[in-house]
């Protein structure tokens, strides 16, 4: 596989080198901590909503769960921001790894599922349509499975790369 030279250009920028090699508390591991916090907000809160749609804690009304979505979307933006910084530190490692693209696709599908939950299934449920709630359960189950797959592929990224940096085979 030929690695595009622009990845080397990115890796050699002072900012990329700083993220990757600095001993500062605000460099790579700090960013990684924020990526984990964002993931916790995003996936943890999404899982809570999905589990309620699947019938856990039936006494808990559905409409108030819509108030949790600012946490979900805040976690998503924290993950996007920290993920871009992590990508900037090791662009060759990520962008030459097919698992990275699988993870991004899974994130997209999972976010789409949560958007559907927010828009369609957490409104006024005073006249609950059984067909609608059956669909909501399928979307909730899909959401949980997708988030598990996102976490799994994210962990696999550490072990499936062919390159760590431009020109350095693992």
C-alpha positions as CSV (number, residue, x, y, z in Angstrom):
1,X,0.0,0.0,0.0
2,X,1.3,3.4,-1.0
3,X,0.9,5.9,1.8
4,X,0.0,9.4,0.6
5,X,2.7,12.0,1.2
6,X,0.3,14.6,2.6
7,X,0.0,12.4,5.7
8,X,3.7,13.0,6.4
9,X,3.2,16.7,5.9
10,X,0.5,16.7,8.6
11,X,2.6,14.6,10.9
12,X,5.5,17.0,10.6
13,X,3.6,20.1,11.6
14,X,4.6,21.5,15.0
15,X,1.1,21.0,16.4
16,X,0.9,17.4,15.4
17,X,4.4,16.7,16.8
18,X,3.4,18.6,20.0
19,X,0.2,16.5,20.5
20,X,2.1,13.3,19.9
21,X,5.4,13.9,21.6
22,X,4.9,16.5,24.3
23,X,5.2,15.7,28.0
24,X,2.7,18.4,28.7
25,X,-0.4,17.3,30.6
26,X,-2.5,19.0,27.9
27,X,-1.2,16.9,25.0
28,X,-2.1,13.4,23.8
29,X,-3.4,11.8,27.0
30,X,-5.4,14.8,28.0
31,X,-7.1,14.7,24.6
32,X,-7.7,11.0,25.1
33,X,-9.3,11.6,28.5
34,X,-11.7,14.1,26.9
35,X,-12.5,11.6,24.1
36,X,-13.4,9.1,26.7
37,X,-15.6,11.6,28.6
38,X,-17.4,12.5,25.4
39,X,-17.9,8.8,24.6
40,X,-19.3,8.3,28.1
41,X,-21.8,11.2,27.7
42,X,-22.8,10.1,24.2
43,X,-23.0,6.3,24.5
44,X,-24.0,6.2,28.2
45,X,-26.9,8.6,27.8
46,X,-28.0,7.0,24.5
47,X,-28.0,3.6,26.2
48,X,-30.1,5.0,29.0
49,X,-32.7,6.2,26.5
50,X,-32.6,3.1,24.4
51,X,-33.0,0.8,27.5
52,X,-36.1,2.8,28.5
53,X,-37.5,2.3,25.0
54,X,-36.8,-1.4,25.4
55,X,-39.0,-1.5,28.5
56,X,-36.5,-1.0,31.4
57,X,-38.0,1.2,34.1
58,X,-41.5,1.4,32.6
59,X,-42.7,3.8,35.3
60,X,-40.3,6.4,33.9
61,X,-42.2,8.5,31.4
62,X,-40.7,8.9,27.9
63,X,-41.1,12.6,27.1
64,X,-38.8,13.9,29.9
65,X,-36.0,11.8,28.4
66,X,-35.8,14.3,25.5
67,X,-34.1,16.6,28.0
68,X,-31.1,14.2,28.0
69,X,-30.4,14.9,24.3
70,X,-28.3,18.0,25.0
71,X,-25.9,15.7,26.9
72,X,-25.9,13.3,24.0
73,X,-25.2,15.9,21.4
74,X,-22.6,17.6,23.7
75,X,-20.8,14.3,24.0
76,X,-20.9,13.9,20.3
77,X,-19.3,17.3,19.7
78,X,-16.7,16.6,22.4
79,X,-15.9,13.3,20.6
80,X,-15.7,15.0,17.2
81,X,-13.4,17.7,18.5
82,X,-11.1,15.4,20.5
83,X,-11.2,12.8,17.7
84,X,-10.0,15.3,15.2
85,X,-7.1,16.2,17.5
86,X,-6.2,12.5,17.9
87,X,-6.4,12.1,14.1
88,X,-4.1,15.1,13.7
89,X,-1.6,13.4,16.0
90,X,-1.5,10.1,14.0
91,X,-3.1,10.7,10.6
92,X,-1.2,7.8,8.9
93,X,-2.1,5.4,11.6
94,X,-5.8,6.2,11.3
95,X,-6.3,7.0,7.6
96,X,-4.5,3.9,6.4
97,X,-6.6,1.6,8.6
98,X,-9.9,0.2,7.2
99,X,-11.2,-0.2,10.7
100,X,-11.1,3.5,11.2
101,X,-13.6,4.0,8.3
102,X,-15.8,1.2,9.6
103,X,-15.9,3.0,13.0
104,X,-16.9,6.3,11.3
105,X,-19.7,4.6,9.4
106,X,-20.9,3.0,12.6
107,X,-20.9,6.3,14.4
108,X,-22.9,7.8,11.5
109,X,-25.5,5.0,11.7
110,X,-25.7,5.2,15.5
111,X,-26.1,9.0,15.5
112,X,-28.9,8.7,12.8
113,X,-30.6,6.2,15.1
114,X,-30.5,8.6,18.0
115,X,-31.8,11.4,15.9
116,X,-34.8,9.2,14.9
117,X,-35.4,8.4,18.6
118,X,-35.3,12.1,19.6
119,X,-37.6,13.2,16.7
120,X,-40.1,10.3,16.4
121,X,-40.4,8.4,19.7
122,X,-40.0,10.9,22.6
123,X,-42.8,13.3,21.8
124,X,-46.2,13.3,23.4
125,X,-47.0,9.7,24.0
126,X,-50.5,10.2,25.6
127,X,-52.0,8.1,22.8
128,X,-49.3,5.5,22.4
129,X,-49.4,3.7,19.1
130,X,-48.3,0.1,19.6
131,X,-46.8,-0.1,16.0
132,X,-44.8,3.1,16.7
133,X,-43.5,1.7,20.0
134,X,-42.6,-1.6,18.3
135,X,-40.5,0.4,15.8
136,X,-39.0,2.4,18.6
137,X,-37.8,-0.8,20.3
138,X,-36.1,-1.9,17.0
139,X,-34.4,1.4,16.7
140,X,-33.3,1.3,20.3
141,X,-31.9,-2.2,20.0
142,X,-30.1,-1.1,16.8
143,X,-28.7,1.9,18.6
144,X,-27.3,-0.2,21.4
145,X,-25.7,-2.7,19.0
146,X,-24.3,0.1,16.9
147,X,-22.7,1.9,20.0
148,X,-21.2,-1.4,21.1
149,X,-19.8,-1.9,17.6
150,X,-18.4,1.7,17.7
151,X,-16.6,1.0,21.0
152,X,-15.3,-2.3,19.7
153,X,-13.9,-0.9,16.5
154,X,-12.4,2.0,18.5
155,X,-10.5,-0.4,20.6
156,X,-9.5,-2.4,17.6
157,X,-7.8,0.7,16.1
158,X,-5.0,0.3,18.6
159,X,-4.2,-3.2,17.3
160,X,-5.0,-3.2,13.6
161,X,-2.8,-0.5,12.2
162,X,-0.2,-1.2,9.6
163,X,1.6,2.1,10.1
164,X,2.0,4.3,13.2
165,X,3.6,7.2,11.4
166,X,4.5,7.9,7.8
167,X,7.2,5.4,6.6
168,X,7.1,3.5,9.9
169,X,5.5,0.0,9.6
170,X,4.3,-1.5,12.8
